[in-house]
Amino acid sequence: MAVVKIMDQEAIRRAVLRMAHEILEKNKGVEHLALVGIRTRGVILAQRLKKAIKDIEGVDVPTGILDITLYRDDLTLVGTKPLVRETLIDFDITDMKIVLVDDVFFTGRTIRAGLDALVDFGRPAIIQLAVLVDRGHRELPIRADFVGKNIPTTKAQNVKVVLDESDGKTDEVLMED
Amino acid sequence: MSWKHKHLLGLESLSRQDIELILETAKSFKEVSSRDIKKVPALRGKTVVTLFFEPSTRTRISFELAAKRLSADTLNIAANVSSTSKGETLLDTARNIEAMSVDAMVVRHSLSGSVLQLAEGLKCSVVNAGDGCREHPTQALLDMFTLQEKFGRIEGLKVGIIGDILHSRVARSNIWGLTKLGAKVTVCGPATLMPRGIEAMGVDVCYDLTKVLKQSDAVIALRLQKERQQDKFLPSMREYSRLFGINQAKLNEGSDHLIVMHPGPTNRGVELSADVADGKQSVILDQVTNGVAVRMAVLYLVLGTKE
């Protein structure tokens, strides 16, 4: 199995920093801005974006955690039920500008579930999407607003994001055949 | 850690990991009940039937709400209006309901083991909501969830179970569950209502309520089942209440962090005095709240699991 490193620690750091700038530029600052990370690695990336935004603007933006398990469209198809973990959004999302954060953007089904989950908490003014890696092969009409890196892949390939906080290893993005 | 059971028949047959998985999953579902929109689509299109051959308000409503908050369709069948009152057997009734494409059946019946028989005879998932004097697993799970919430752990906790141990399925399920998770359980009640050889389940027996209150972190007061007292187990209710009823004066003998639990419905003035039932140490309403979360977790896990 061939494994290719697509991004290293520095590349990930720069991509997150650039996305933070883009989020601020597009939303004209931090007013009504909030981040919501999709478990597991989206949460870590949301935390890093929060820190980058704090470094740039000096403001802590509200940040939440979304577990999309209960909204998956294949829940009745899988034999063993996936572990459900807590959703933690301790602020009112109504009329907020929400940036949904995930690590890998692939079929779009996770994001669809995330959107459904999010609107159960309120009615945001706008929902945007930030992803570290966009690997294509969408099965739903969903696009990302902020992308760390576009990676052309075949459908059979596997893209793996490794982050220090969740994996205990140096940050990197790998592509496996 | 993964779930492999199609039914929930009791805690005797579950492992420590299974129980911990249910409690962990229930945490997420508690959050769902705290939202403005208390509904997730996890069991959309599934049908859950509650089939109750004994009276129940709390448990039946709790299961129904749990199923509804997971987007399942629910149907309630009470025994007095069902065709078992026309002579149909339990299994036949259940099979007929199942034939209408039901995915899970939540069953309460006065005969111990009846739920096991149904699980063997049906293709759908069966969840035990209390069978005779055998088990009431979701009640014990919500008790354990509440303990974990209050103390942050179950391992090492000292829990007293007070009252009619002989007839209590709540006591049996709690003993199975709590001992598996490493709690130290003491049962306390009138000698006539204490099953012989209960020590074999890994519990201590004590006939002195004050002593149990002094040593415990939590006590579970059981409902005195008046409907099962025809056989003269007790000289009088007054004597029971004097010896085994918990009032504030007795409670003050225990530690400050001692909490009082009750599976409901409470006979005020018998198992608990009114000031204790409504007092600061009572977590009875927390138990009810947690019941919905625990039952959501159970329905989510058993539905669709193939054996």
Boltz contact constraints between the chains, C-beta under 6 A:
constraints:
  - contact:
      token1: [A, 70]
      token2: [B, 40]
      max_distance: 6.0
  - contact:
      token1: [A, 70]
      token2: [B, 42]
      max_distance: 6.0
  - contact:
      token1: [A, 71]
      token2: [B, 41]
      max_distance: 6.0
  - contact:
      token1: [A, 75]
      token2: [B, 42]
      max_distance: 6.0
  - contact:
      token1: [A, 76]
      token2: [B, 304]
      max_distance: 6.0
  - contact:
      token1: [A, 79]
      token2: [B, 306]
      max_distance: 6.0
  - contact:
      token1: [A, 80]
      token2: [B, 2]
      max_distance: 6.0
  - contact:
      token1: [A, 81]
      token2: [B, 3]
      max_distance: 6.0
  - contact:
      token1: [A, 81]
      token2: [B, 301]
      max_distance: 6.0
  - contact:
      token1: [A, 84]
      token2: [B, 25]
      max_distance: 6.0
  - contact:
      token1: [A, 84]
      token2: [B, 28]
      max_distance: 6.0
  - contact:
      token1: [A, 85]
      token2: [B, 28]
      max_distance: 6.0
  - contact:
      token1: [A, 86]
      token2: [B, 27]
      max_distance: 6.0
  - contact:
      token1: [A, 86]
      token2: [B, 28]
      max_distance: 6.0
  - contact:
      token1: [A, 86]
      token2: [B, 31]
      max_distance: 6.0
  - contact:
      token1: [A, 87]
      token2: [B, 31]
      max_distance: 6.0
  - contact:
      token1: [A, 120]
      token2: [B, 37]
      max_distance: 6.0
